[in-house]
Amino acid sequence: MSESNEASRLDKLAFELEKAKIAEQNARDHRLAIEQQLSEVVGVKEEGSHTLKGAYYKVTTSAGFTRTLDARKWEQVKGRVSPTIAAKIVRAKLEIDSRQLKSLQGFDPASYNIVAEAITTKPKKVAVKFERLEDK
């Protein structure tokens, strides 16, 4: 395929992607507006779910809070409650440091192979980014 044809195909596909993303955003905005109206009709509990039935639909609203922990503050206050309570309320989350893992793979393949036995690796969805260039 010639460079000109490739550029033309790229521009056509990027334009189609741009239109699709705009349509997707418009559909999302429309959905959110309808969800807001339904929330007003059904009602919303501060935390938990609330259901209302119509003749053809049952709609449930759910609300709650996202709670995050300030690790420094936790270190300061956790000694003021029993260790049993502290252990039940705050749990440790094991995570992989991907940068260190990749470094280990090149630096110490034998250790990497041992660690890799405990890791499940799945491919991510391919991301496609586009940017509209100004008309020339």
N, C-alpha and C positions, 0 to 999 in steps of 0.2 A: 504494500500500500504506500502510495506516495506521501510525502510529508504534508502536502497541501490537503490531500484527502483525509489524513489523520487529524489535522488541525480542524478541518470542517466537521468531521465526525465527533471530535472532542467537544467542540462548541455546541453542536446540536444536542449531544447527550447532557452536557452541563446545563444548557438552557432547560431541557426537559426536567432535570433534577431540581433546578431552581423553581420551576412552576409547581412541581410536585410538593416541594417543601412549603411553598406559600399556601397551596391548597390544604396541606396537612396542618399548618398553623391555623388557618381559617377554620378548619373542622374542629381542631382542638379548642379554639376560642369559643366556638358555638356550643360544643359539648360542655365546657366549663360554665357557660352562661345558663344552660339548661339545668345542670347540676345545682347551681346556686338557687334557681327558682324552685327546684324540687326540695331543696333543703329548707326553704322558707315555708313550703306547703307542709312537709312532713314534720319539720321541727328537728332540732339537734340537741342531744344531751351534751353536757360539758365533756363527759368521758363515757364512752360506751356506745351502744347502738339504740336506735329508735326506729320503729316500723309503722307504716300506715298502709292499709289496703284500700284499693279502689275496686271498681267493678272488673277491671281487666289486668291490673298490675298491683304488685306489692313492692313498695319501695322502702329500703332501709338506709338510714343515714348512720354513719359511724364517725366518731370524733375521738380525739385523745390528745396526748402530749408526747413530744419527743423529749426524752430525758438524757442528758449527757453528764458526764462526771468530770469535775475539775480535779485532776489527779493530785496536784499540789495541795489543794484544800482538803482532799480526802485524807492525805497523809497526816495533816494537822488534826483532823477531827476523829479519825477512826478509833483512836485509843480511848475515846470518851464513851464508846459503846462496847458491849461484850464482843469478844472475838467470834462467837457463834453468830451473832447478829451481823457483824461486819462481813463474815464469810458468805452469809446468805444473801445479803443485799448487793455486794459488789463482787463480781467474778472476774477472773483474769481471762483475757481472750488471746489465744495463740494465733500469731500471724506470721506469714512468711515475708522476709525482707528480700524482695525479688532482686534488688541490686546486689546484695551480698551473695545470694544464691548463684547468680550469673557469674560473679567474681570467683566464687568457690569452684565452679565448673571448670574455669580456665586455670586456676591456681592449683587446685588439688582434686583432680578428677576422681580419685579413689574415695575421698570423703564425700564428694558430691554424689557419687553413685549410692552410697549408704543413705544419705539424707533423702535422695530422690525416691527411695523405696516408700517413704511416708507421704509423698506428695502426688496428688492427682493433677495432671496438666491437661487443660482443654484449650483449643484455639478460640480466640475472641472473634467477634463479628468484624469483618473488614470495615474500616471507617473510610468514608469518602467525603472530602471537604472540597468545596468549590468557592470561588471568589469571582464576582463579576468585574471584569476589566472595564475601565472607562472607555467610551467611544473615542476612536482616534480621529 
